[in-house]
Amino acid sequence: MGELTDKVKGIANEAIGNVKQGSSNPATRAEGEAQERKGEAQQVKGSVKGALGDKV
């Protein structure tokens, strides 16, 4: 079940990050980029968990 949780959290972080990147504030845009990268990493983590059978 951890696989699905990580993937959903990753998708949510990517979406929020994309919204923040549309801001006119440079600090918020940078935060959005970082949050998008975090979401991508969470999705990879979920994929790895799925491949290893949730043993990670």
C-alpha positions as CSV (number, residue, x, y, z in Angstrom):
1,M,0.0,0.0,0.0
2,G,3.0,2.3,0.5
3,E,3.5,2.4,-3.2
4,L,0.2,4.0,-3.9
5,T,0.5,6.4,-1.1
6,D,3.9,7.6,-2.4
7,K,2.6,8.0,-5.9
8,V,-0.4,10.0,-4.8
9,K,1.6,12.3,-2.6
10,G,4.0,12.8,-5.5
11,I,1.3,13.7,-7.9
12,A,-0.1,16.2,-5.4
13,N,3.3,17.8,-4.8
14,E,3.9,18.1,-8.5
15,A,0.5,19.8,-9.0
16,I,1.0,22.2,-6.2
17,G,4.5,23.0,-7.4
18,N,3.3,23.7,-10.9
19,V,0.7,26.2,-9.5
20,K,3.3,27.9,-7.4
21,Q,5.6,28.3,-10.4
22,G,2.9,30.5,-12.0
23,S,3.4,33.1,-9.3
24,S,4.9,36.5,-9.9
25,N,7.0,36.1,-6.7
26,P,10.4,34.7,-7.5
27,A,10.6,33.0,-4.0
28,T,7.3,31.3,-4.6
29,R,8.4,30.2,-8.0
30,A,11.6,28.7,-6.6
31,E,9.6,26.9,-3.9
32,G,7.3,25.5,-6.6
33,E,10.2,24.1,-8.5
34,A,11.5,22.4,-5.4
35,Q,8.1,21.0,-4.6
36,E,7.7,19.7,-8.1
37,R,11.0,17.9,-7.8
38,K,10.0,16.5,-4.5
39,G,6.8,15.1,-6.1
40,E,8.8,13.5,-8.9
41,A,11.1,11.8,-6.3
42,Q,8.1,10.5,-4.3
43,Q,6.7,9.0,-7.5
44,V,10.0,7.2,-8.2
45,K,10.0,6.0,-4.6
46,G,6.6,4.6,-5.1
47,S,7.6,2.8,-8.2
48,V,10.7,1.3,-6.5
49,K,8.5,0.1,-3.7
50,G,6.1,-1.5,-6.2
51,A,9.0,-3.2,-7.9
52,L,10.4,-4.5,-4.7
53,G,7.1,-5.5,-3.2
54,D,6.8,-2.8,-0.5
55,K,9.9,-4.0,1.3
56,V,11.6,-0.6,1.1
